[in-house]
Amino acid sequence: MNKRIKGFTLVELLAVIVILSLLLLVTVTTVSSQFKNSKDDLYDTQLNNIKLAAEMWGSDNKTKLNSISDCVSLTLGYLKEEGYVDINIKNTYTGELFEDDEVFVNITKETNRYKYEVEDDSSKLCSIVDFEDGDTNEE
């Protein structure tokens, strides 16, 4: 009686393991890059929302905006106080909340319009205007 044992050879099993490992490597790499891209997109969206809040402030406060000379900076805290930003916004890179005095929107007067730019680098600040009494605080 010729009895043959059915099963896979060691080479066949190793080939399957190698193929599965390659598929896993490609999948993990793709998923991790998608997570990073989603963090980048969320960060950009959050900064854009802050910019939109500043644009709404500018639309509602045209007389104050017309009183600036060249450039003014609004802090995130000021936009919150005025009711244009109503939530604490988390920095997706650090996991911490954006500090109210560390994120600014620079509003630059151009020929017939205003340019809004969000900055998280205090070296790029314009003057900060306290619109309550009209004083300009250079920083």
C-alpha positions as CSV (number, residue, x, y, z in Angstrom):
1,M,0.0,0.0,0.0
2,N,1.4,3.3,-1.1
3,K,0.3,5.9,1.4
4,R,1.0,9.5,0.4
5,I,0.8,12.3,3.0
6,K,-0.9,15.4,1.6
7,G,0.2,18.8,2.7
8,F,2.3,21.8,1.7
9,T,6.1,21.7,1.4
10,L,8.3,24.1,3.4
11,V,9.1,26.1,0.2
12,E,5.4,26.6,-0.5
13,L,4.8,27.8,3.0
14,L,7.7,30.2,3.0
15,A,6.6,31.6,-0.4
16,V,3.1,32.3,1.1
17,I,4.7,34.0,4.1
18,V,6.9,36.2,2.0
19,I,4.0,37.3,-0.2
20,L,1.8,38.1,2.8
21,S,4.7,40.0,4.4
22,L,5.1,42.1,1.2
23,L,1.3,42.8,1.1
24,L,1.4,43.8,4.8
25,L,4.3,46.1,4.2
26,V,2.6,47.9,1.3
27,T,-0.6,48.2,3.3
28,V,1.0,49.6,6.4
29,T,3.0,52.1,4.4
30,T,-0.1,53.3,2.6
31,V,-2.2,53.6,5.7
32,S,0.4,55.5,7.7
33,S,0.9,58.0,4.8
34,Q,-2.9,58.5,4.7
35,F,-2.9,59.2,8.4
36,K,-0.2,61.8,8.0
37,N,-2.0,63.4,5.0
38,S,-5.2,63.5,7.0
39,K,-3.4,65.3,9.9
40,D,-2.0,67.8,7.4
41,D,-5.4,68.4,5.9
42,L,-7.1,68.8,9.3
43,Y,-4.4,71.3,10.3
44,D,-4.9,73.3,7.1
45,T,-8.6,73.2,7.6
46,Q,-8.3,74.5,11.2
47,L,-6.1,77.4,10.1
48,N,-8.5,78.1,7.2
49,N,-11.4,78.2,9.7
50,I,-9.5,80.7,11.8
51,K,-8.9,82.8,8.7
52,L,-12.6,82.7,7.8
53,A,-13.4,83.8,11.3
54,A,-11.1,86.8,10.8
55,E,-12.7,87.6,7.4
56,M,-16.2,87.5,9.1
57,W,-14.8,89.9,11.8
58,G,-13.5,92.2,9.0
59,S,-16.8,92.1,7.2
60,D,-18.7,93.0,10.4
61,N,-16.1,95.7,11.5
62,K,-15.4,97.6,8.3
63,T,-14.9,100.9,10.1
64,K,-12.4,99.5,12.5
65,L,-10.7,97.7,9.6
66,N,-10.5,100.9,7.6
67,S,-8.7,102.6,10.5
68,I,-5.6,100.5,10.3
69,S,-2.6,101.8,8.4
70,D,-1.0,98.9,6.6
71,C,-1.2,95.7,8.6
72,V,-2.8,94.5,11.8
73,S,-2.8,91.2,13.7
74,L,-5.8,89.6,15.4
75,T,-5.1,86.9,18.0
76,L,-7.1,83.7,18.3
77,G,-8.1,84.9,21.7
78,Y,-9.5,88.1,20.4
79,L,-11.6,86.3,17.8
80,K,-12.9,84.0,20.6
81,E,-13.8,87.0,22.8
82,E,-15.7,88.6,19.9
83,G,-17.6,85.4,19.3
84,Y,-16.2,84.5,15.9
85,V,-14.5,81.4,17.2
86,D,-16.5,79.5,19.8
87,I,-14.4,76.4,20.4
88,N,-11.0,75.5,21.5
89,I,-9.0,74.3,18.5
90,K,-6.5,71.4,18.9
91,N,-3.2,71.4,17.0
92,T,-3.2,68.1,15.2
93,Y,0.6,67.9,15.3
94,T,1.1,68.4,19.0
95,G,-2.2,67.3,20.4
96,E,-2.4,70.5,22.4
97,L,-4.9,73.3,22.1
98,F,-3.8,76.3,20.1
99,E,-3.0,79.0,22.6
100,D,-5.1,82.1,22.3
101,D,-2.1,84.4,22.1
102,E,0.1,82.2,19.8
103,V,-2.0,82.0,16.7
104,F,-2.6,85.3,14.8
105,V,-4.3,86.5,11.7
106,N,-2.4,89.2,9.9
107,I,-4.7,91.5,7.9
108,T,-2.9,93.5,5.3
109,K,-4.5,96.4,3.5
110,E,-3.9,96.2,-0.2
111,T,-5.2,98.5,-3.0
112,N,-8.9,97.6,-3.0
113,R,-9.0,94.7,-0.6
114,Y,-7.6,93.0,2.5
115,K,-5.3,90.0,2.6
116,Y,-5.8,87.6,5.5
117,E,-2.9,85.2,6.6
118,V,-2.9,82.9,9.6
119,E,0.5,82.8,11.4
120,D,1.7,80.7,14.3
121,D,5.1,82.3,14.3
122,S,5.2,85.5,16.4
123,S,8.1,86.8,14.3
124,K,5.7,87.5,11.4
125,L,3.4,89.7,13.4
126,C,2.1,93.1,12.4
127,S,1.0,95.5,15.1
128,I,-1.8,94.3,17.4
129,V,-4.6,96.8,17.7
130,D,-6.8,97.1,20.8
131,F,-10.0,98.2,19.1
132,E,-11.5,99.2,22.4
133,D,-9.4,102.3,22.7
134,G,-7.7,102.4,19.3
135,D,-4.2,101.9,20.7
136,T,-1.6,100.0,18.7
137,N,0.7,97.7,20.5
138,E,3.9,96.9,18.6
139,E,5.3,93.4,19.4
